[in-house]
Amino acid sequence: MTTNTDTQLPPTVRDFMAAHTARDADAASAFLADDAVVVDQAETFRGRAEVHAFLRDAGSEFRYTTEQTGTARVDDDHWTVTVHLEGTFPGGTADLDYRFALRGDRIAELVIAGHVG
């Protein structure tokens, strides 16, 4: 695994993260495969409609800021983006890894979990 800067991320991952950070679920959903799977906090969302609803609603009850703190390339189809959050959610801060599995120019799977490292 190698650590990279944001500019080295595949455009799909970079653009998804920009849309997700801006809380634009419509734009973020555009990067998903039709059969995409997202796992967050041990909850699984399958297919474009479920994932779109998750992206639209996740964290909407809280105010928070995000800062991308790292990226890593596992291989051509697997990337990790680490994000630091601060806000009004329980605990007030969190470091999360967004682990992407790509299929072509689409996100096939995204696992959001506590940062390990």
N, C-alpha and C positions, 0 to 999 in steps of 0.2 A: 504494500500500500504506500502510495506517495502523497505527500501534502502538496496542495496546489493553491494558487490564488483564484479568486472568483473569475477572472478573465479566462482561465483555463477550463472552466466548467463547460460541459456541452451546452449549447444554446437552450435546449429543452429544459434542463435543470436550472440554469441561470434565469431564464424568463419565467419559469414556474415560481421560483423563489421570490422574484420581484413582484409578481402578481399576488402571491400568497401574503407577503409582507404588507402589501398595500390593501390587503383584505378584499381583493377583487376576485371572488369565487368564479365568476364567468370567465375571466381571462385565464385564471389558473386551470380551470377545467379543460380549456382548449388543448392543453398539453397531455391529456390523459388518453390512454388506449380505451377503447369501448369496454373492455373487460377488466379495467384497472382494479387493483385491490389496494386499500389503504388500511394500515393497522396503527391505531393510536390508543395508548393506555389500555392495551389488551382488548380493544373493541375493533372489530373488522367491518369495513365498508366495502361492498362489492359493486362494480359496475359504475358507469358514468353518473347516473342519477343519484345513487347513494353517496358517492364520493363528493359530488357537487354539493349536496345538502350538508355533508360534514364540513366541507371547506367554507361554506356560507355561515354555518352556525357555531363552529368550534371557537370557544373563547369569547363569543360575542357578549357574554355577561360581564366581562372584565375589560379594564383599560390596561394596556401594556405596550411596552416598546420592545423592539427586537434589534439585535445586532448580530450579524453573521461573523463568527469568530474563527471559522476554519472550514477547509474543504479537503477532501481526500479522494483520490482515484483508487478504486480497488482493481478494476479492469475497465475495458472500453464501455461496458454496459452497467457498471455498478459504481456509484458515487455516494459519498457521505458529505453532507453539509451540516456543520455544527452552528447552533444559534443560541445566543444568550437572551433570555427574556427577563424583564423587570416590570412588575405591575401590581394590580389589585387582587390577583388570584391568591389562593392559600399558599403561604410560604414566601410570596413576594418576588422570588427569583427562581429561575430554572435554566439549566443548560440542556439542550435537546440535540440529538442527532437525527437528521432526516436522511434515511438510507434509501436511495433510489435504485431501482432496477429498470433499465430502459429496454425497449423493444423498438429498434429503429429510432425514429424521432419522437416516440411517445413514451410516457411513463407507464410501465406495466404494473409496478408495485412500489409503494412507499411505506416504509415503517418509520414511525416517529417514536422515539424512546429516549430515556434519560441518557445523557452523554456518558460514555465509558472512556476513560482515558486519563 
